[in-house]
């Protein structure tokens, strides 16, 4: 392949990546170096794995988020890491939805779940917030609960009296981080099925 053919392919890829998105992929977390690698940032960590695997970057600031465009499973996707802090995640997601006229059913949210152990994940078509403030915000701002999601296990509190905020803002040990990275890889594979309307297949394979 000569240099002109390569440039033509790169140009075509950029054009595809910048097309109007059909899906919004959102990883939840808190911005700032002090929150990097914490349990509450499992959504961000999964998006970073997706960036690495697909060779794109969420390096633009738009919709109160860091955003990037890529193609997943043949579908043009806007990928977001909200910078609103967790409790206001819905502000960022609703802006992007309104701008691109994306239906809620085409918004896939990835977030941490303390009821699942590291290494586990659960895919759901829809559901309640289950006490997760980021999901509460999205439900409140975006028009309901009918959006698919990927729950990433981060482990339960060491004991019932342990402060929840302190737990979710703590970092993984090496063993749990290794499990999380594997789960993030599985989540990336699940996304490819989910955007092709194969959520049942994704659930059967990864839940």
Phi and psi in degrees as a GROMACS rama.xvg file:
@    title "Ramachandran Plot"
@    xaxis  label "Phi"
@    yaxis  label "Psi"
@TYPE xy
-83.1833  173.183  UNK-2
-62.9465  -34.0173  UNK-3
-68.763  -36.498  UNK-4
-66.9899  -39.7358  UNK-5
-62.4866  -44.2455  UNK-6
-63.6198  -37.6552  UNK-7
-62.77  -42.4967  UNK-8
-65.9998  -42.6485  UNK-9
-62.7048  -40.2171  UNK-10
-63.2936  -42.9034  UNK-11
-64.3257  -39.087  UNK-12
-65.266  -42.5092  UNK-13
-62.8802  -39.45  UNK-14
-63.7236  -42.2092  UNK-15
-64.6417  -42.453  UNK-16
-66.8604  -27.2013  UNK-17
-96.1418  2.62144  UNK-18
-65.2662  160.47  UNK-19
-56.7747  124.731  UNK-20
-67.5533  145.907  UNK-21
-95.0884  -24.7564  UNK-22
-133.448  152.267  UNK-23
-114.74  126.106  UNK-24
-108.389  120.574  UNK-25
-120.311  124.206  UNK-26
-104.336  127.926  UNK-27
-91.2965  148.989  UNK-28
175.712  -174.251  UNK-29
-113.09  136.571  UNK-30
-75.8924  159.447  UNK-31
110.098  142.868  UNK-32
-62.9356  -28.7109  UNK-33
-67.9387  -18.2915  UNK-34
-101.808  -3.62613  UNK-35
-61.5041  133.485  UNK-36
78.5179  7.38905  UNK-37
-85.8384  163.915  UNK-38
-60.4104  -39.1392  UNK-39
-67.2842  -14.9977  UNK-40
-99.5299  21.9773  UNK-41
-59.5232  -32.0361  UNK-42
-65.4508  -45.0177  UNK-43
-60.3265  -44.7334  UNK-44
-60.2144  -39.2615  UNK-45
-66.6295  -41.164  UNK-46
-62.9396  -39.0444  UNK-47
-63.8096  -34.7335  UNK-48
-66.3213  -40.5062  UNK-49
-62.997  -42.2344  UNK-50
-58.7391  -45.8138  UNK-51
-62.7721  -43.5351  UNK-52
-70.8487  -37.0312  UNK-53
-99.6177  -7.80362  UNK-54
72.9754  37.4949  UNK-55
-128.495  173.753  UNK-56
-136.358  139.2  UNK-57
-85.9743  80.1553  UNK-58
-119.894  8.78923  UNK-59
-108.633  147.203  UNK-60
-103.062  113.387  UNK-61
-157.184  149.214  UNK-62
57.4205  36.4168  UNK-63
57.2887  36.5829  UNK-64
-153.028  164.55  UNK-65
-89.9903  125.865  UNK-66
-128.857  157.561  UNK-67
-151.706  161.319  UNK-68
-116.63  140.441  UNK-69
-153.676  174.185  UNK-70
-113.702  124.847  UNK-71
-123.637  125.055  UNK-72
55.286  32.9649  UNK-73
79.9643  3.54939  UNK-74
-109.977  136.06  UNK-75
-73.3113  127.653  UNK-76
-129.625  138.234  UNK-77
-93.4283  124.777  UNK-78
-108.86  131.623  UNK-79
-127.999  142.238  UNK-80
-124.887  96.7857  UNK-81
-57.0531  142.217  UNK-82
-108.193  18.8474  UNK-83
-85.6384  -4.70435  UNK-84
73.3468  153.377  UNK-85
-51.7675  -46.0014  UNK-86
-67.9751  -12.7867  UNK-87
-118.824  23.8073  UNK-88
-55.5084  -34.9897  UNK-89
-62.1835  -27.2012  UNK-90
-61.2365  -43.8557  UNK-91
-69.8629  -46.138  UNK-92
-64.15  -42.7921  UNK-93
-64.7057  -36.2118  UNK-94
-61.7128  -46.4409  UNK-95
-66.1539  -41.9021  UNK-96
-59.3035  -46.0788  UNK-97
-65.7472  -41.164  UNK-98
-63.5329  -44.873  UNK-99
-97.6127  -0.525834  UNK-100
57.0784  47.3297  UNK-101
-91.2996  128.355  UNK-102
-70.3908  153.218  UNK-103
-58.3261  -33.017  UNK-104
-67.1915  -14.0265  UNK-105
-104.063  20.8169  UNK-106
-110.619  119.373  UNK-107
-110.1  123.618  UNK-108
-111.896  134.083  UNK-109
-115.806  126.934  UNK-110
-154.315  166.566  UNK-111
-78.2622  148.885  UNK-112
-139.185  117.32  UNK-113
-78.3175  -10.1423  UNK-114
-83.6227  -7.90259  UNK-115
-111.355  141.419  UNK-116
-76.6547  153.831  UNK-117
-54.4633  134.992  UNK-118
101.93  -12.4171  UNK-119
-106.115  152.593  UNK-120
-147.234  156.683  UNK-121
-135.16  132.67  UNK-122
-103.654  133.037  UNK-123
-133.271  146.437  UNK-124
-73.9904  -32.8123  UNK-125
-168.402  179.83  UNK-126
155.446  175.514  UNK-127
-76.9892  177.453  UNK-128
-73.7262  -27.3025  UNK-129
58.5713  29.0765  UNK-130
87.0499  -1.06839  UNK-131
-86.652  119.659  UNK-132
-66.6729  -32.8857  UNK-133
-64.6388  -42.7195  UNK-134
-69.1145  -38.0281  UNK-135
-55.5421  -44.5252  UNK-136
-64.6134  -42.72  UNK-137
-64.8654  -43.5691  UNK-138
-60.0489  -43.3255  UNK-139
-68.7334  -39.2038  UNK-140
-91.9888  -21.7096  UNK-141
-110.407  0.0809243  UNK-142
102.47  18.4558  UNK-143
139.221  -169.913  UNK-144
-102.676  0.113973  UNK-145
-85.8637  56.2376  UNK-146
-129.071  139.538  UNK-147
-69.2891  153.062  UNK-148
-147.996  156.476  UNK-149
-119.932  117.175  UNK-150
-93.0416  127.682  UNK-151
-105.986  120.472  UNK-152
-66.9544  131.078  UNK-153
-123.873  -0.59214  UNK-154
93.1565  147.572  UNK-155
-82.2101  166.221  UNK-156
-59.9753  147.812  UNK-157
-57.933  -34.4827  UNK-158
-153.816  158.778  UNK-159
-55.9567  -32.0765  UNK-160
-84.7722  -3.02304  UNK-161
-66.9054  136.537  UNK-162
-63.9985  124.483  UNK-163
-63.7382  -44.1128  UNK-164
-61.1997  -41.8569  UNK-165
-62.6025  -37.8332  UNK-166
-68.0918  -49.6481  UNK-167
-71.5013  -19.0364  UNK-168
-95.372  7.17031  UNK-169
-87.6835  161.741  UNK-170
-96.5249  157.849  UNK-171
-75.3137  146.853  UNK-172
-77.2177  172.789  UNK-173
-59.9606  -40.5619  UNK-174
-66.219  -46.59  UNK-175
-67.9013  -34.036  UNK-176
-66.3925  -36.5677  UNK-177
-63.1154  -42.0723  UNK-178
-64.6794  -40.6858  UNK-179
-62.0905  -42.6985  UNK-180
-62.0875  -37.4124  UNK-181
-66.5072  -40.3671  UNK-182
-63.516  -39.8562  UNK-183
-61.6312  -38.988  UNK-184
-62.4112  -42.9885  UNK-185
-64.0501  -37.7502  UNK-186
-63.3338  -39.4547  UNK-187
-61.3168  -41.6279  UNK-188
-67.2491  -37.3209  UNK-189
-65.0721  -37.2282  UNK-190
-58.4803  -37.9811  UNK-191
-61.2208  -37.0957  UNK-192
-74.8372  -41.1759  UNK-193
-63.6596  -38.5761  UNK-194
-74.2372  -12.6737  UNK-195
-97.7729  17.6099  UNK-196
61.7761  37.3399  UNK-197
-118.118  46.7358  UNK-198
-64.3764  -39.0281  UNK-199
-60.5037  -41.9413  UNK-200
-63.7753  -41.3946  UNK-201
-63.7783  -41.148  UNK-202
-63.9983  -43.9979  UNK-203
-64.5178  -33.1746  UNK-204
-82.9543  -35.6512  UNK-205
-116.267  -17.7507  UNK-206
